[in-house]
Amino acid sequence: MADIGRWRALIPPKKDLARIVGEIYEIAKSNSLSVGGISYKTEQIKSEKLLSYIIGLTVSGRYAAVKSFIADIGRMRDIVTIDDISLNNPKLTEEVVSLRLNLTLYLRPEGQ
């Protein structure tokens, strides 16, 4: 139970959503990637008193930079899961790839 309590204490409040999305953008920028669109959908997990934000985003750049971006997302201090990855090379004559990534971010509702 103590471990669960420590884990729950690591979950940021809902007000931190903008900060976390900004951090994802900064990770992309630090890896020299360009960010396409970003979307999100929220769901409430009533049994756990949590909110989950399903974030979809597209980044593009060199393959090595995309690999580094994925690793950096995995090292974020916030509880973010990588749910789905789709890699595409729109131009076979170029080294640029496009990555579609679906993440889930867990947050505490306000007042929790």
VOKE-364575 format. One line per 4 residues: for each residue x, y, z of C-alpha. Coordinates in steps of 0.5 Angstrom, whole numbers, plus 500, padded with zeros to 3 digits. Example, Ala and Ser with C-alpha at 12.3 -4.5 7.8 and 13.67 -1.06 7.14 Angstrom:
BEGIN
525,491,516 ~ 527,498,514
This chain:
BEGIN
500,500,500 ~ 506,505,501 ~ 508,504,494 ~ 502,505,491
501,512,496 ~ 508,514,493 ~ 506,512,486 ~ 500,516,486
504,522,489 ~ 508,522,483 ~ 502,523,479 ~ 501,531,477
495,535,478 ~ 491,537,472 ~ 493,544,472 ~ 500,541,469
497,539,463 ~ 500,545,459 ~ 507,544,462 ~ 507,537,460
505,538,453 ~ 510,544,453 ~ 516,539,455 ~ 514,534,449
515,540,444 ~ 521,542,448 ~ 524,534,447 ~ 522,534,440
525,541,439 ~ 532,539,442 ~ 532,533,437 ~ 531,537,431
524,535,430 ~ 519,539,427 ~ 512,538,430 ~ 506,537,426
499,536,429 ~ 497,535,436 ~ 490,532,439 ~ 488,530,445
482,527,448 ~ 480,526,456 ~ 477,520,459 ~ 476,520,467
478,513,470 ~ 473,514,476 ~ 475,507,480 ~ 482,510,480
480,518,481 ~ 485,520,475 ~ 484,523,468 ~ 487,520,462
489,524,457 ~ 490,521,450 ~ 495,525,446 ~ 496,524,439
502,528,435 ~ 506,527,429 ~ 513,529,429 ~ 518,529,423
526,529,422 ~ 532,524,421 ~ 531,517,423 ~ 536,517,429
533,524,432 ~ 526,520,432 ~ 529,514,435 ~ 532,519,440
525,523,441 ~ 522,516,443 ~ 527,514,448 ~ 527,521,451
519,521,452 ~ 520,514,455 ~ 525,518,460 ~ 520,523,462
519,524,470 ~ 511,524,469 ~ 507,518,468 ~ 506,518,460
505,511,456 ~ 507,510,449 ~ 501,507,446 ~ 502,507,439
507,508,434 ~ 507,509,426 ~ 513,510,422 ~ 512,513,415
518,515,410 ~ 514,519,405 ~ 519,520,400 ~ 524,514,399
529,519,396 ~ 530,523,403 ~ 532,521,410 ~ 526,524,413
521,520,417 ~ 514,522,420 ~ 512,519,426 ~ 505,518,429
505,517,436 ~ 499,516,441 ~ 501,517,448 ~ 497,517,455
498,522,460 ~ 495,521,467 ~ 493,527,471 ~ 490,528,478
483,532,478 ~ 483,538,481 ~ 482,538,488 ~ 484,531,489
